[in-house]
Amino acid sequence: MKHLPLTIKALLFHFLFFFIFTLQAQPPTGYYNGTDGLIGTALQSKLHDIIKNHTSLTYSGLWNAFYTTDDRPDGKVWDMYSDIPSGNPPYLYTFGSNQCGNYNSEGDCYNREHSWPASWFNDKYPMYTDLFQICPTDGYVNNRRSNYPYGVVGSTTWSSMNGSKLGSNTYPGYSGTVFEPINAYKGDFARNYFYMGTRYLGEDAGWASNGMVTGSQLKTWAANMLLEWHTNDPVSLKETDRNNAVYTFQHNRNPYIDHPEFAVRIWGDPTAIPEITRPLMIAYYNNQSQSIVIGPFEENTKAIIMVSDMSGRKINFESTYTSGSININASSLPNGIYIVSIIDKHFVYGLKTAKF
C-alpha cells in the first residue's frame, strides 16, 4: 500500500476531527421542526415555543458556567469588552481568582454582565440568569456601560482599552447615549438580543420601555442596526461552541446562532432571501502555492469567504461572484490549522479545515 505523505495524513485527521466536531455542533434532530416556511411574528412565536421553559440557573451558578461557556483557547476568560481578536488584549483574567469583588479601574476583575440590562426586566427570573444574554466582562467596563442601549457612537465620551465606546448614538432613530462594542463582537450581542426578543415573547409583563426596546421587543431602529451587526459579523466558532455549552446547562439554544437566516425572516425582508442550493465546498492543503482552493460554486453565486483560526478569530474576508472555484492566497499566514467558512447572505454553507 502506498503511504500518504505526513502532511496529507495530518490534514485528513483534521478533516475527520472537524467533521466530528461539526456533527456535535448541530442542534438535536428535529429541534426546529415546524419552522419551515414561517416568517415574521409567526416564526418568532414558533421559536419561542421551542426554546421556552429552559432550565434556570442560580445567580451564583453563573460563575461556574463561565468556565465552559466563555473560556478562551488558552483557558483564560473570554471577555468581549476587553478582547482584541487581531492583537494582544490589554489584560487577561483567570477563572475564579479574578472574579469581582471590588474594582477601581479597568483590568481589576471580571463580573457577570447582563448584555440586556437587568433593570430593563426589573431583575426578574429566569431572564436574570439566562446565559444567552449574560457574559463575563471587566467589572469597570461593565459599570461604565451601565444600562445604556447598544448603538453606534459618534462623539465618544469614554473608551475602554480595546476600543469599546460610550457616547451619543448616530444610528438613525435614536440620539441618546449608547455603548458600542468593537466590530468583532457586534454580531454576538445582536444575536443575544434576537434571542431575548424571542425567548421572552409574551412573557415581558412589567418590563421597561426605553429608547431601544418596548418590553422584550426591539424598536425598529434597533432591529435594523442589530440586523446589520448580525450580517457584518457572522456566527463564529466561538459562538457555536458557546451555544453548545449553554445548551448543557439550560437545555435550550439560541436559534440565531444555529440558523442565522431566522433573523432576516423575522426582522428583515424575507423576500430578499433567495432559494439557495448549498454548493459543494472543498478546502485543501496546497504545499506549493500555500493557498486555499474552494468551490466549485453555482453560477452567479455571491459568496463571502471567511478564514479564521481555530479560536474563531477572523483573519480575512473575500467577497466575489463566481461560477467556478476560488483560490485564496495564504502565503502571509503562519503554519497552522485554519477554518474556512462559506457564507451567502445569511446562510452559512459549512466549515472545513485547511492546513497551511
C-alpha positions as CSV (number, residue, x, y, z in Angstrom):
1,M,0.0,0.0,0.0
2,K,1.2,3.5,-0.9
3,H,1.7,5.6,2.2
4,L,0.3,9.1,2.3
5,P,2.7,12.0,3.0
6,L,2.6,13.1,6.6
7,T,1.1,16.4,5.8
8,I,-1.8,14.8,3.9
9,K,-2.4,12.3,6.7
10,A,-2.4,15.1,9.2
11,L,-4.8,17.0,7.1
12,L,-7.2,14.1,6.8
13,F,-7.0,13.7,10.6
14,H,-8.1,17.3,11.0
15,F,-10.8,17.0,8.4
16,L,-12.2,14.0,10.4
17,F,-11.8,15.8,13.7
18,F,-13.6,18.9,12.4
19,F,-16.3,16.7,10.7
20,I,-17.0,15.1,14.1
21,F,-17.0,18.5,15.8
22,T,-19.4,19.9,13.3
23,L,-21.8,17.0,13.9
24,Q,-21.6,17.6,17.6
25,A,-22.3,21.3,17.0
26,Q,-25.7,20.7,15.4
27,P,-28.9,21.1,17.4
28,P,-30.8,17.8,18.3
29,T,-32.6,16.2,15.4
30,G,-36.0,17.8,14.9
31,Y,-35.2,20.7,17.2
32,Y,-36.5,23.3,14.8
33,N,-39.3,21.3,13.3
34,G,-42.3,23.4,12.3
35,T,-40.3,26.5,11.3
36,D,-40.2,25.8,7.5
37,G,-42.0,28.5,5.5
38,L,-42.7,30.7,8.5
39,I,-41.7,34.4,8.6
40,G,-42.2,37.4,10.9
41,T,-44.2,37.0,14.1
42,A,-45.3,33.5,13.2
43,L,-41.7,32.3,13.1
44,Q,-40.7,34.2,16.2
45,S,-43.7,32.7,18.1
46,K,-42.8,29.2,16.9
47,L,-39.2,29.6,18.0
48,H,-40.4,30.9,21.4
49,D,-42.3,27.7,21.9
50,I,-39.2,25.7,21.1
51,I,-36.8,27.5,23.4
52,K,-39.1,28.5,26.3
53,N,-39.2,26.8,29.8
54,H,-35.4,26.4,29.9
55,T,-33.6,25.2,33.0
56,S,-32.8,28.3,35.1
57,L,-29.5,28.7,36.9
58,T,-28.9,30.4,40.2
59,Y,-27.0,33.7,40.0
60,S,-24.0,32.2,41.8
61,G,-24.1,29.3,39.4
62,L,-23.2,31.6,36.5
63,W,-19.6,31.8,37.8
64,N,-19.1,28.0,37.3
65,A,-20.9,28.0,34.0
66,F,-18.5,30.6,32.6
67,Y,-15.7,28.0,32.9
68,T,-17.1,26.2,29.9
69,T,-19.3,28.8,28.2
70,D,-16.7,31.6,28.0
71,D,-13.3,30.1,28.0
72,R,-10.6,31.2,25.5
73,P,-8.4,28.6,23.7
74,D,-5.7,29.4,26.3
75,G,-8.1,28.7,29.2
76,K,-8.5,32.4,30.2
77,V,-11.8,34.3,30.5
78,W,-13.2,35.4,27.1
79,D,-14.2,39.0,27.8
80,M,-15.7,40.6,24.7
81,Y,-15.4,44.1,26.3
82,S,-11.6,43.7,26.5
83,D,-10.5,41.2,23.9
84,I,-8.6,42.3,20.8
85,P,-9.0,39.5,18.3
86,S,-6.3,40.7,15.9
87,G,-3.8,41.5,18.7
88,N,-3.0,41.2,22.4
89,P,-5.7,42.0,24.9
90,P,-4.7,44.6,27.5
91,Y,-5.3,42.1,30.3
92,L,-6.5,38.6,30.7
93,Y,-8.5,37.1,33.6
94,T,-8.1,33.7,35.3
95,F,-11.4,31.9,36.2
96,G,-12.2,32.1,39.9
97,S,-9.2,34.0,41.2
98,N,-10.1,37.2,39.2
99,Q,-13.8,37.3,40.0
100,C,-15.2,40.6,41.2
101,G,-15.1,41.7,44.0
102,N,-14.3,45.3,44.3
103,Y,-12.8,47.2,41.5
104,N,-11.4,50.7,41.0
105,S,-10.3,50.7,37.3
106,E,-10.2,48.6,34.2
107,G,-8.3,45.4,34.5
108,D,-9.1,44.7,38.1
109,C,-11.6,41.8,37.8
110,Y,-14.4,40.3,35.8
111,N,-18.1,40.1,36.6
112,R,-21.4,39.0,35.2
113,E,-22.6,41.4,32.5
114,H,-26.3,41.4,31.6
115,S,-25.9,42.5,27.9
116,W,-29.7,43.1,28.1
117,P,-29.6,45.3,31.3
118,A,-31.3,43.7,34.3
119,S,-33.1,46.9,35.1
120,W,-35.0,46.5,31.7
121,F,-36.8,43.5,33.1
122,N,-36.8,44.5,36.8
123,D,-34.3,41.9,37.8
124,K,-36.9,39.1,37.3
125,Y,-36.2,35.4,36.8
126,P,-35.5,33.4,34.7
127,M,-34.1,36.2,32.5
128,Y,-31.8,37.4,35.3
129,T,-29.6,34.3,35.0
130,D,-30.2,33.5,31.3
131,L,-26.7,32.6,30.0
132,F,-27.6,33.6,26.4
133,Q,-27.5,37.2,27.4
134,I,-25.0,37.1,30.3
135,C,-21.3,37.0,29.7
136,P,-18.2,37.7,31.7
137,T,-16.8,41.2,31.3
138,D,-14.4,43.5,33.0
139,G,-16.2,45.0,36.1
140,Y,-15.2,48.6,35.4
141,V,-16.2,48.5,31.7
142,N,-19.5,46.8,32.7
143,N,-20.1,49.7,35.2
144,R,-19.4,52.3,32.5
145,R,-21.7,50.6,30.1
146,S,-24.3,50.8,32.8
147,N,-27.8,50.2,31.4
148,Y,-27.3,52.2,28.2
149,P,-28.6,50.7,24.9
150,Y,-26.1,49.4,22.3
151,G,-25.6,51.7,19.4
152,V,-23.2,53.5,17.1
153,V,-21.2,56.1,18.9
154,G,-20.5,59.5,17.2
155,S,-19.0,61.7,19.8
156,T,-17.1,59.5,22.3
157,T,-17.2,60.4,25.9
158,W,-15.3,57.3,27.2
159,S,-13.5,54.4,25.6
160,S,-12.2,51.1,27.0
161,M,-8.8,49.7,26.4
162,N,-10.0,47.5,23.5
163,G,-11.9,50.3,21.8
164,S,-15.5,49.8,23.1
165,K,-17.1,53.2,23.3
166,L,-19.6,55.3,25.2
167,G,-21.2,58.3,23.6
168,S,-24.1,59.7,21.7
169,N,-25.8,57.5,19.1
170,T,-25.6,58.3,15.4
171,Y,-27.6,55.4,14.1
172,P,-30.9,56.9,12.7
173,G,-33.8,56.6,15.1
174,Y,-32.2,57.4,18.5
175,S,-29.9,60.1,19.7
176,G,-29.3,59.2,23.3
177,T,-26.2,57.8,25.0
178,V,-25.2,54.3,23.9
179,F,-22.5,51.8,24.3
180,E,-20.7,50.4,21.2
181,P,-18.7,47.1,21.4
182,I,-16.0,46.5,18.9
183,N,-16.9,45.3,15.4
184,A,-15.6,41.7,16.1
185,Y,-18.4,41.1,18.7
186,K,-21.3,43.2,17.4
187,G,-22.9,40.1,15.9
188,D,-22.6,38.2,19.1
189,F,-24.5,40.9,21.0
190,A,-27.1,41.3,18.2
191,R,-27.9,37.6,18.4
192,N,-28.1,37.9,22.2
193,Y,-30.9,40.5,21.7
194,F,-32.7,38.5,19.0
195,Y,-32.7,35.6,21.4
196,M,-34.1,37.7,24.2
197,G,-36.9,39.1,22.0
198,T,-37.8,35.5,21.1
199,R,-37.4,33.7,24.4
200,Y,-39.5,36.2,26.3
201,L,-42.0,37.0,23.6
202,G,-45.3,37.4,25.5
203,E,-43.5,36.9,28.9
204,D,-42.5,40.5,29.4
205,A,-45.2,41.9,31.7
206,G,-43.7,44.8,33.7
207,W,-40.6,45.1,31.5
208,A,-39.4,48.6,30.8
209,S,-39.7,50.5,27.6
210,N,-36.9,52.8,26.6
211,G,-35.1,54.2,23.5
212,M,-34.2,50.7,22.3
213,V,-36.9,48.4,23.3
214,T,-40.6,48.1,24.2
215,G,-40.7,45.3,26.7
216,S,-38.9,42.4,25.1
217,Q,-39.3,43.7,21.6
218,L,-36.8,45.8,19.7
219,K,-37.8,49.1,18.3
220,T,-37.4,49.5,14.6
221,W,-34.2,51.4,14.5
222,A,-32.6,48.9,17.0
223,A,-33.8,45.9,14.9
224,N,-32.3,47.5,11.8
225,M,-29.0,48.2,13.4
226,L,-28.7,44.8,15.0
227,L,-29.5,43.1,11.8
228,E,-26.6,45.0,10.2
229,W,-24.4,43.8,13.0
230,H,-25.6,40.3,12.6
231,T,-24.8,40.4,8.9
232,N,-21.4,42.1,9.1
233,D,-20.2,39.9,12.0
234,P,-21.3,36.4,11.1
235,V,-21.6,33.5,13.6
236,S,-18.1,32.4,14.7
237,L,-16.8,29.1,16.1
238,K,-16.7,30.9,19.5
239,E,-20.5,31.4,19.3
240,T,-21.2,27.8,18.1
241,D,-19.1,26.4,21.0
242,R,-20.9,28.7,23.4
243,N,-24.3,27.7,22.1
244,N,-23.5,24.1,22.7
245,A,-22.1,24.8,26.2
246,V,-25.1,26.8,27.3
247,Y,-27.4,24.0,26.0
248,T,-25.8,21.6,28.5
249,F,-26.9,24.0,31.3
250,Q,-30.2,25.4,30.1
251,H,-31.4,22.8,27.7
252,N,-32.4,25.4,25.1
253,R,-30.5,27.0,22.3
254,N,-30.1,30.4,20.6
255,P,-31.8,29.8,17.2
256,Y,-30.0,32.8,15.6
257,I,-26.6,31.0,16.1
258,D,-27.9,27.7,14.7
259,H,-29.9,29.4,11.9
260,P,-28.7,33.0,11.1
261,E,-31.3,33.3,8.4
262,F,-34.1,33.2,11.0
263,A,-33.2,36.8,12.0
264,V,-33.8,38.0,8.4
265,R,-37.0,36.1,8.2
266,I,-38.3,37.9,11.3
267,W,-36.7,41.4,11.4
268,G,-35.5,41.8,7.8
269,D,-37.0,41.4,4.3
270,P,-37.7,37.7,3.9
271,T,-38.4,38.2,0.2
272,A,-34.8,39.2,-0.3
273,I,-33.6,35.7,0.8
274,P,-33.1,33.7,-2.3
275,E,-33.8,30.0,-2.6
276,I,-30.3,28.6,-2.5
277,T,-28.9,25.2,-3.2
278,R,-25.9,24.7,-1.0
279,P,-22.8,24.5,-3.1
280,L,-20.0,22.0,-2.8
281,M,-17.2,23.3,-0.7
282,I,-13.6,22.0,-0.9
283,A,-10.7,23.3,1.2
284,Y,-7.4,21.5,0.9
285,Y,-3.7,22.0,1.6
286,N,-1.6,23.1,-1.4
287,N,2.0,22.9,-0.4
288,Q,3.4,24.6,-3.5
289,S,1.3,27.8,-3.6
290,Q,0.1,27.9,0.1
291,S,-3.4,28.5,-0.9
292,I,-7.0,27.5,-0.1
293,V,-9.0,26.3,-3.1
294,I,-12.8,26.5,-2.6
295,G,-15.5,25.5,-4.9
296,P,-17.0,25.0,-7.3
297,F,-19.9,27.4,-6.8
298,E,-23.1,27.5,-8.7
299,E,-23.4,30.1,-11.4
300,N,-23.8,33.7,-10.2
301,T,-23.4,32.9,-6.5
302,K,-22.4,35.8,-4.4
303,A,-20.3,34.4,-1.5
304,I,-18.3,35.7,1.4
305,I,-15.3,33.5,2.2
306,M,-14.2,33.8,5.8
307,V,-10.9,32.4,7.0
308,S,-10.4,32.2,10.8
309,D,-8.1,30.4,13.2
310,M,-9.2,27.6,15.4
311,S,-10.4,30.0,18.1
312,G,-12.8,31.6,15.7
313,R,-10.9,34.8,15.3
314,K,-11.5,36.2,11.8
315,I,-8.4,36.6,9.6
316,N,-9.7,37.8,6.3
317,F,-12.8,38.1,4.0
318,E,-13.1,37.9,0.3
319,S,-16.4,38.6,-1.5
320,T,-16.9,37.6,-5.1
321,Y,-19.3,36.4,-7.8
322,T,-18.2,33.2,-9.4
323,S,-19.4,30.1,-11.1
324,G,-16.1,28.3,-10.6
325,S,-13.6,27.9,-7.8
326,I,-11.8,30.5,-5.6
327,N,-8.1,30.4,-4.8
328,I,-7.3,32.4,-1.6
329,N,-3.6,33.3,-1.3
330,A,-2.5,32.1,2.2
331,S,1.2,32.8,1.8
332,S,1.2,35.5,4.5
333,L,-0.4,33.2,7.1
334,P,1.8,31.3,9.6
335,N,1.7,27.5,9.6
336,G,-1.3,26.1,11.4
337,I,-4.9,24.9,11.2
338,Y,-7.5,27.4,9.9
339,I,-11.2,27.3,9.3
340,V,-12.8,28.2,6.0
341,S,-16.5,29.3,6.1
342,I,-18.7,30.0,3.1
343,I,-21.5,32.4,3.6
344,D,-24.1,33.5,1.1
345,K,-26.1,36.4,2.6
346,H,-27.2,34.9,5.9
347,F,-26.7,31.2,5.0
348,V,-23.5,29.6,6.4
349,Y,-22.7,26.8,4.0
350,G,-20.3,24.8,6.1
351,L,-17.0,24.6,7.7
352,K,-13.9,22.6,7.0
353,T,-10.3,22.8,8.0
354,A,-7.4,23.7,5.9
355,K,-3.7,23.2,6.9
356,F,-1.0,25.6,5.7
